[in-house]
Amino acid sequence: MEIEPAPPGGETILLVEPEADTRTLAAFLLSKMGYRVLEARSAGEACKIYADCASSIDLLLTEAPMHNINGHELARLLSAGDPALRVLFLSDVGYEKLARGAPAGAGARFVRRPFTLRSLGGKVRQALDAAPAIAVARSAG
């Protein structure tokens, strides 16, 4: 069952996706829903953007498995400075099941690829309206 996205509130999303086509599509869809999107191709680029815009970022939407540093490590790194940062991972169902088995992954939120406007919008809205993932992971551990 897909979730109807709630009307956006104009929040800012830091989108971290190495794959150009996926990043472009996600940024386009999120912009059409009224969100402000800051795009990064890598964790390093995301950290630079975050350093400049941390106070205005409401959600980290990141690829879960990435080269050098994965999305979970990036989320922990950025959430260390802002425990209220919401996190949503882009992933396939195989990675989602693997990550949920890990102690720190119990509270993680995922949007599965391939995504639709409705599935992406619904999961983004859920993540923005929920408790921060790091707080959920800490309480589960």
BELKARA-V182435 format. One record per backbone hydrogen bond with DSSP energy under -0.5 kcal/mol. NH is the residue of the N-H (numbers start at 1). CO is the residue of the C=O. Records with the same first field share a line. If there is no record, write none. Layout:
BEGIN
NH=CO / CO
END
This chain:
BEGIN
13=36
14=59
15=13 / 38
16=14 / 61
17=15 / 40
20=18
23=19
24=20
25=21
26=22
27=23
28=24
29=25
30=26
31=27
32=28
33=29
34=31
35=30
36=11
37=35
38=13
39=37
40=15
46=42
47=43
48=44
49=45
50=46
51=47
52=48
53=49
54=50
56=53
57=53 / 54
58=12 / 56
59=12
60=86
61=14 / 59
62=60 / 88
63=16
64=90
66=64
69=67
71=64
74=70
75=71
76=72
77=73
78=74
79=75
80=76
81=77 / 78
82=78
85=82
86=58
88=60
89=109
90=62
91=89 / 111
96=92
97=93
98=94
99=95
100=96
101=97 / 98
102=99
105=102
106=103
108=105
111=89
113=91
120=116
121=117
122=118
123=119
124=120
125=121
126=122
127=123
128=124
129=125
130=126
136=132
137=133
138=134
139=135
140=136
141=137
END
